[in-house]
Amino acid sequence: MNLSQLANPRILDQPVYEPGKPIEEVAREYGLHLDQICKLASNENPWGASKLAKEAARTSLEKVHLYPDGSGHQLINKLSSLHLLGSDQFVLGNGSNEIIELLGHVFLQPGDEVLCGKHAFVVYKLVALLMGAKPVEVEMPGLTHDLHKMRQAVNEHTKLIFLPSPNNPTGTANTEEEIHTFVRSLPEHVIFCFDEAYAEYLDSPPDLRPLIEEGRKVICLRTFSKIHGLAALRIGYGYGAQEMIALLQRARQPFNVNAIAQAAALGALEDDLWVTQCRKRNADGLEQLAKGLEALEIEYLPSQANFILSKPGDGRGLFTELQKQGIITRALGPSLAPYLRLSVGTEEENHRLLTALEKTRTIFGA
Ligand SMILES: Cc1ncc(COP(=O)(O)O)c(C=O)c1O
């Protein structure tokens, strides 16, 4: 009997998440120097983390021989004062990805259905499959989440609904009003997860706290990987009703979030000015990319996040061509084959990308 025969059969069918290609791998593959490569593939913050966050991380290195505070007390208190919610309304995760997985552990059983948009962040579907639940992908006309269609897809088997807004990879967002109406219309057996990974890029992100206060079954997710520039440290959090959080706390590992990440996240939350500056620079970057794409006559979707979904015609082909020039972007699955996702970089990186796109024009499809 081999190991695969001993494995949970679900694992054998589990699709593997394909992350943005690491700089080192592209350097090896194309014989390029690391400095020649710019990565616009994973929606990271091209200006990095705030100085306060980095200083806090460095200071915390002195205590790496000690286990972290497994309860994340200090950070959770800070989050509680920022969001004006109780400290028992927060759970920390090893990236917000971990909280998506915790939701699966806590709520999903074989036979349950998990609703998400057809072009939503792919991890929702992966977690559903991992737990033996059935992902139900709802059509997204115009590549935007259509909450009427999502409501129509709810049935007695629906357990969890994921809505990322702004969504990755489309960059589209839903309004607070439509989200409130949608959540209030849901039956009692359905849990709604609002993924706010890119919320800080919006001028005024939807506020779902009234829904939590009303007792709706809502969990909101945030991350430090995007505007806070701490992707390497893996830290995110969820907030919701005490009962929801208590259930998620049961499913996590005792020390799921390391001490360096906790310290850096606290530092990041002290630096509002950095967040405001990054939001502004990102808006400028989006404009630069949009104008450049228009000049090249490449279609794109207006974005509310830190990336832009372009439609050059042959996403994968262009992805490979750009890599030869040291630029890593993100090609997408078969349903978005003509598209290429471009993360906003620094002004110089965006310029490099646009210049490279111009050079590779000949391979653009229709
Ligand atoms: C919509 C969305 N949610 C969640 C995440 C996960 O973020 P992290 O696990 O780094 O916190 C991402 C990362 O790209 C994302 O795009």
The ligand as a Gaussian input file, in Angstrom:
#p B3LYP/6-31G(d) Opt

LIG

0 1
 C       -9.392000      38.858000      -1.443000
 C       -8.255000      38.313000      -0.645000
 N       -8.506000      37.800000       0.556000
 C       -7.530000      37.284000       1.331000
 C       -6.225000      37.287000       0.898000
 C       -5.192000      36.629000       1.773000
 O       -4.355000      37.515000       2.374000
 P       -3.372000      37.089000       3.521000
 O       -3.531000      35.626000       3.795000
 O       -2.022000      37.436000       3.040000
 O       -3.806000      37.900000       4.712000
 C       -5.902000      37.806000      -0.347000
 C       -4.511000      37.764000      -0.833000
 O       -4.186000      38.016000      -1.938000
 C       -6.950000      38.334000      -1.136000
 O       -6.697000      38.825000      -2.347000

